Amino acid sequence: MQPPKVVVDLSRCEGYAQCASLAPEAFRMHGEEALMYDPDPDDARRDPGLHATAACPVPAILVDRLDARHAPAEAAPP
């Protein structure tokens, strides 16, 4: 199973910066409204980033936990 990836719907993000406050190693604000993040963080930044997803007041942060059980049939191993 691949590690989860962080996905931010930037059209929903309103710049409250709760994620950046809780996990500055995973999320940071660029200016007043632009969120910067790494969708595929290393292990040291992944856990704080995953915990910060729950703090988003507009739920704009999602965690993609795609693994072989959920992969499209053509991508599944034989």
TORVO-615967 format. One record per residue: x, y, z of N, C-alpha, C in turn; residue in one letter. Coordinates in steps of 0.2 Angstrom, whole numbers, plus 5000, padded with zeros to 4 digits. Example, Ala and Ser with C-alpha at 12.3 -4.5 7.8 and 13.67 -1.06 7.14 Angstrom:
506649725039506249785039506649845039A
506449895035506849955036506450005039S
END
This chain:
500449945000500050005000500450065000M
500350114996500650174996500450225001Q
500950265004500750305009500250355007P
499850385011499350435009499650495007P
499250525002499450594999498950645002K
499250705002498850765004498550794998V
497950814998497650844992497250904995V
497450964993497051024995496651054989V
496051064990495551094985495651164986D
496151194982496251264983495751314981L
495251284978494651334976494151334983S
494251284987493851294994494251324999R
494951324999495351355004495151425005C
495051445011494851515012495451555016E
496051515017496651545020496551555028G
496151515031496151525038496851505042Y
497251465038497951445040497951405047A
497451365048497451325054497951265053Q
497951245046498451185045499151215045C
499251275043499951305044500151315051A
499651325055499851335063499951265066S
499651215064499651155067500251115064L
500351125058500951085054501351125050A
501751175052502051215048502551185044P
502751125045503251085041502951055035E
502251055035501851025030501451075026A
501251125029500851185026501151255027F
501151295023501351365024500951415020R
500851475023500451525019500951565015M
500851585009501251625005500851685004H
500951735007500551795007499951785012G
499451825011498851815015498351765014E
498351745007497851695005498051625002E
498751625000498951574996499251515000A
498951455000499251405004499751364999L
500351345002500851304999500851245003M
500951184999500951125003501351074998Y
501551015001501850964997501350904997D
501150884991500650834991500950764993P
501550754992501850694994502450704999D
502250725005502750735010503150675012P
503750685015504150635017503850615024D
504050555027503750525033503750575039D
504350615039504350665045503850715045A
503550735039503050795038502350765037R
502350695035501650665034501250665040R
501450645045500950635051500750705054D
501150755055500850815057500350845051P
500550835045500050855040499450825040G
499450755041498750715041498350745047L
498650755053498250775059497950845058H
498350885054498050955052497450955048A
497350905044496750905040496150915044T
496050885050495450885054495350965056A
495851005056495751075058495451115053A
495451095047495251145042494451155043C
494351225044493651245045493151235039P
493451225033493051225027493051155023V
493251105026493651045024493951045017P
494451085016494751095009495351045009A
495551015014496150965014495850895014I
496050855010495850785009496450745009L
496350675012496950635012496750575007V
497150565002497050514997497450454999D
497050395001497250335003497250284998R
497350294992497250254987497750194987L
497550134987497950074987497650024982D
497949964982497849914977497049894978A
496749894984496049874984495649924981R
495749984980495350034977495550064970H
496150034968496350054961495950024956A
495950064950495550034945495749964942P
495249934940495349864938495949854934A
496149894929496649894924497349904928E
497349934934497949944937498049894943A
497549854944497649794949498049744947A
498449714951498949654949498549594947P
498749554943498349494940498249444946P
END
